Amino acid sequence: MVWRDEIGKDLLKIGELARLTGVTNRTIDYYTNMQILEFERTASNYRMYDVTMVERVHQIEELKARGKHLNEIRQIIIPEGSDVQSQIKTLEQDIKHIIESDNLEQIKQLAMKDLAVVKALLLLLH
């Protein structure tokens, strides 16, 4: 069931978010504790997640399937309202390091991180 807050924003309880994304409540709780997922507290102390967190969980699961660790994913995920320009500057710096580096493993790691950031930026634009 989707709940609507006082300003009309659609919200989900933890169980609904888990059901819609195919992960467990415990997984949602873990991602929340890692500050990868954002939530609001109700007056009765329920955690309520914006429906946009459904896509966020899917993105986390996709990155995990590609071998990323949650600490890396936390750095990749772009929270709502973050500065896109700073993400672009980080990408530019990484590209400069890739061009200057002769360490293949470092190039591979930076390229994978940058690809994930670009994907996250594209998700924000859609």
C-alpha positions in Angstrom: 0.0 0.0 0.0 1.3 3.4 -0.9 0.8 6.2 1.7 0.6 9.9 0.9 2.1 12.5 3.2 0.6 15.9 4.0 2.3 17.5 0.9 1.1 14.7 -1.4 4.4 12.7 -1.6 3.9 8.9 -2.1 5.6 6.9 0.7 6.1 3.2 1.4 6.6 1.3 4.6 9.7 -0.9 4.8 7.7 -4.1 4.0 6.2 -2.6 0.9 9.5 -1.3 -0.3 11.0 -4.8 0.3 8.1 -6.5 -1.6 8.3 -4.1 -4.5 12.0 -4.6 -4.9 12.3 -8.3 -4.2 14.6 -7.9 -1.2 14.1 -8.6 2.5 13.0 -6.1 5.2 16.4 -6.8 6.7 18.2 -5.8 3.5 16.2 -2.5 3.4 17.1 -2.0 7.1 20.8 -2.6 6.4 20.8 -0.2 3.4 19.1 2.4 5.6 21.6 2.0 8.3 24.4 2.4 5.8 22.7 5.7 4.7 22.2 4.4 1.2 18.4 4.8 1.5 16.6 7.8 2.8 13.5 7.8 4.8 11.1 9.9 6.9 9.7 9.2 10.3 6.0 9.4 11.0 4.5 10.7 14.2 4.0 7.0 15.2 7.7 6.4 14.5 7.3 4.4 11.3 10.0 4.7 8.7 8.5 5.8 5.4 10.4 5.6 2.1 9.7 7.8 -0.9 8.7 5.7 -3.9 11.9 6.9 -5.6 13.7 4.5 -3.3 12.3 1.6 -5.3 14.6 2.6 -8.2 17.4 3.2 -5.8 17.2 -0.4 -4.4 17.1 -1.7 -8.0 20.2 0.3 -8.7 22.0 -1.0 -5.6 21.1 -4.6 -6.4 22.3 -4.2 -10.0 25.6 -2.7 -8.8 26.0 -5.6 -6.3 25.4 -8.1 -9.1 28.2 -6.4 -11.0 30.6 -7.1 -8.1 30.5 -3.8 -6.3 30.8 -3.7 -2.5 28.2 -1.7 -0.5 30.8 0.9 0.6 31.6 1.5 -3.1 27.9 1.7 -3.9 27.3 4.2 -1.2 29.9 6.5 -2.8 28.3 5.9 -6.2 24.7 6.5 -5.3 23.8 10.1 -5.7 21.4 11.3 -3.0 18.5 13.5 -3.9 19.6 17.1 -4.1 23.3 16.4 -4.4 25.5 18.6 -6.5 25.6 17.2 -10.0 28.4 19.6 -10.9 30.7 18.1 -8.2 30.0 14.6 -9.6 31.0 15.9 -13.1 34.2 17.4 -11.7 35.0 14.0 -10.0 34.4 12.3 -13.4 36.8 14.7 -15.1 39.5 14.1 -12.4 39.1 10.3 -12.8 39.4 10.6 -16.6 42.6 12.6 -16.2 44.0 9.9 -13.9 43.0 7.2 -16.4 44.8 9.1 -19.2 47.9 9.5 -17.0 48.0 6.1 -15.4 49.8 3.0 -16.7 48.3 0.8 -13.9 45.7 -1.3 -15.7 43.9 -2.3 -12.5 43.6 1.4 -11.4 42.3 2.2 -14.9 39.7 -0.6 -14.7 38.5 0.5 -11.2 38.2 4.1 -12.1 36.4 3.3 -15.4 33.9 1.0 -13.5 33.3 3.7 -10.9 32.8 6.4 -13.5 30.4 4.2 -15.5 28.3 3.7 -12.4 28.3 7.5 -11.7 27.2 8.3 -15.2 24.4 5.7 -14.9 23.3 7.3 -11.6 23.3 10.7 -13.3 21.2 9.4 -16.2 18.7 7.9 -13.7 18.4 11.3 -12.1 17.7 12.9 -15.4 14.9 10.5 -16.3 
